[in-house]
Amino acid sequence: MPAAQRYFISIGDLSQARGENAELSFHGISPGSFANTLQSALREPALWQRWKALQPDPDAVDPMLGASDAGAEVSAEQSDLHTEVEVVTTLPHAVVKHRLNLLAGRVWKLHDVRPA
């Protein structure tokens, strides 16, 4: 089992945190709702499965991107004019990045990764 990592992420304006596909994108407005949405996306494969089904050749999609971590934990809080997000998971960076991009687009920034 891979070691858990702690990802420190910031989102400048949570109201702008939207993925390219509205069907898969985050639609809330609060840090708590974003944390819950991302946590579900990391714990369960449902978001990835919906994304995969929308691909031109779903069978060609790398199955490693569909990994999930039932123990993933996400917290988020408003800090001045941005949202600070902390993710603890055993999932590789590529999977975390993919789920973040689906939900929030490219408005997030990874600040640090540390062992959990």
Secondary structure, 3 states (H helix, E strand, C coil): CCCCEEEEEEECCHHHCCCCCCCCCCCCCCHHHHHHHHHHHHHCCHHHHHHHHCCCCHHHCCHHHHCCCCCCEEEEEEECCEEEEEEEECCCHHHHHHHHHHHHCCCEEEEEEEEC
